[in-house]
Amino acid sequence: MATAVPAERDAVARAFTACTPVTAEGEDVRLPGATVRRLGGGYDLLAAGVGPALAAASTAAALTAAALAGTPYVLVVSTGIAGGFQPEAPVGSLVLADEITAADLGAETPDGFLPVTDLGFGTIAHTPPPALVREAATATGARTGTVLTVSTVTGTAERAAALRTRHPRALAEAMEGFGVAEAAAAHRTPLLELRAISNPVGPRDRAAWRIGEALTALTEAFGKLEPVLKSWSSHDQ
């Protein structure tokens, strides 16, 4: 599981204390370019850093180390808190990505925003395994839709409206999912993105943030998700 910051990683770890014979602290394993927290049951947690670039680099380091050790990961989960588009994703709710999209990877032109794919480069979206998304949504009660990855968090109503116009299925925005997905795709490893909503997408209002509530929701979600992760295998892709 790859989060941005240690507080998110620790919220996920708490979910596994009842599922594994280890404490939430686990064991920190230092790798070239990353440090993973290793729990029982075959779960590694990574505080990969904030933003798509650092998240991609840290995730790639962990994936490469596992592959070289002969124990490649069978699934990567990008997770943490996020902003939710209202009213579809209220604060405290859960969102599962059925598409992970880089929302601001491209060029601003006089005629509007052009995604990098329209410029003839790369990709802007990754699709998690549909069967896994369905099973995870059933287990957690999460809404499914597009989760946007942004390099700049939305802080105005105008930008929130512009993002929804370009991505009408968007439920949430965060800063790491696409970077984690790029690293996973390079290793041909399936990916899931699960987000707990801590604030509305739009005007920046710190008083409206509910980070503690979202972290609690994240812990509860992984408690419900653990049986799905345990039973899922590569033939479900």
Salt bridges, closest charged atoms under 4 A:
ASP10 OD1 - ARG9 NE 3.05
ASP10 OD1 - ARG37 NH1 3.20
ASP28 OD1 - ARG37 NE 2.86
ASP44 OD2 - ARG38 NH2 2.80
GLU88 OE1 - ARG164 NH1 3.30
ASP98 OD2 - ARG169 NH2 2.63
ASP104 OD2 - ARG159 NH2 3.37
GLU176 OE1 - ARG195 NH2 3.61
GLU182 OE1 - HIS126 NE2 2.62
GLU193 OE2 - ARG195 NE 2.92
ASP236 OD1 - HIS235 NE2 3.37
